[in-house]
Amino acid sequence: MNGELLNFVDYKGTKIEVIKGDLTEEGTEAIVNAANSYLRHGGGVAGAIVRKGGCIIQEESDRIGYVPVGKAAITGAGNLKAKYVIHAVGPKWGEGEEDKKLESAVFNVLSLAAGKGIKSLSLPAISTGIFGFPKDRGVEIILNTIKKFIEDNPNKIELIRCVSIDKTTADIFNEKLIKLFKKEEV
């Protein structure tokens, strides 16, 4: 297992884990890239994914072209341990309707994964890095969207790992996981 497992919960047939670690080292079937609409993977998590996975990820992204904010697209994962990269286009803070757009991006990631039969995925705190979305608020939206997706689509995805390389974001994921799931653990 990559990284440090901080906490987990089993919720309606899906295990949700909080990991402090490197997303690019995840061995789940898919990892989620916090992407921009043009799928140009130059910096941040996206840049790290392409550096480790190889230029094939950027080449496949170029063939896809444009992805609107709130949507997601899928490519292969090149040399990564994962089989797929799901590129989620979250909102930039200040562009308007950020909460709704982030919820849509996470929902579309989960729908795309379930539709492809992907049983395990790892995702970062989409939009909370260089896009400036407040970490606390963003993580809560991400986890609430995961919870609602599981309730509406039980047993579609077996494992969802919330992965952050920085301790602050991992700790926020942990705190929100306890708040949103532990009291209802099923």
Buried (B, 14 or more C-beta within 10 A) or exposed (E): EBBEEBBBBEBEEBBBBBBBBBBBBBBBBBBBBBBBBEBBBEEBBBBBBBEBBBEBBBEBBBEEEEBEBBBBBBBBBBEBBBBBBBBBBBBBBEEEEBBEBBBBBBBBBBBBBBEBEBBBBBBBBBBBBEBBBEBBBBBBBBBBBBBBBBEEBEEBBBBBBBBBBEEEBBBBBBBBBEEBBEEEEE
